[in-house]
């Protein structure tokens, strides 16, 4: 299994054409409310695919309308907030710990 670290600098070529500021801001809001950094990458829970669905469920409960959240928007939000990311088996994982059960 190939594992490598991705930084915001690495993601900038993708970031430039895929930006959806509203999605990114929703992800950042969710991360600031319910998560905090941990010392290591969280391979049990911390993948972008799972987290984006958590953000979507949260928007259903707490925002006036449902928002689709792309994995890229979650990636960009986490990187902007200083989280670390690793790719493993085609999934993006972060050093994220949930502080509140959602």
N, C-alpha and C positions, 0 to 999 in steps of 0.2 A: 504494500500500500504506500503510495506516494503521499507525503505530507509536506506542505510548505506554508510559509507565513505570508499573508497578504497585508499590505499597508494601504493607507489612503492614497499614497503616491502611486502604488501599483494599480490601484483601481481607477485612477483619474481618466485614462482613455475610455473606459466603459462608462464612467460617471458622467462624462461630458455629453454623451448622446442619450443617456437613459434617465436623466434627472426628472424627478417628479417631486417638487419641493413640498407639496402638501402631504404626500405619503411619508417622506423623510421626516417632516416635522411631527407627524402623528407617532411615528416610531420613536423618535427622540423623547416625546412626552411620555409615552408608555415606559420606555427604558428608565427615565428619571423617576417615575412613580413606583415602579415595581421591581427594579433590578439594581444590582451594584456589581462592580468588577470583583473578580476573584483572582487568586494568584496563578491559576492554571486554566488552560482551555477546558471547557465543560463539554465533554463528549457524550454525556448522558442526556442533557437537556438542551444545551446551548447551540443548536443548529438554526440557521436562518429560516429554514422551511417551517420548523415547529414554531418559532418565535413569531413569524409573520402571521400565522393563523391565530396566535394569542392576541396580537394587536388587532386583527380583524374582529375577533369576538368582543374585545374591549370596546371597539368603536360601535359595535351593534348595541351595547349596553349604555354607553356614556356619551355618544355623539348623536346629532340629529339624523344622520344617515349612515348607511353602511359604506365602508371604504374598502376597496380592493387594495391590498398591500403587496407589492412585488418583493421577491427575495432581495433584489438589488437595492430597493429603498431601505429595507431593514439593514442590509450590509452598510450602505452609505451612512445611515443614522448611527449605527454602532461605531463605525470608524471615526465619524465626526466627534463622537463623545469620548474617544480615546480607548475604546475596547480593542483588544487584540483579536485577530482572526487567523484560523488555520483551515486549510482545505484538506479533507480526508474523504476518500471514496466519493468524490464529486459532490460533497456537501460542505458548506461553510459553517464552521464552528467558532464560538467566541468564548472569552473568559467571563461569562455572565453567570451570576447567581441571582435567583429570584429572591427578593426580600419579603414579598407578600405572595401568598398562594392566590392564584387568580381563578 
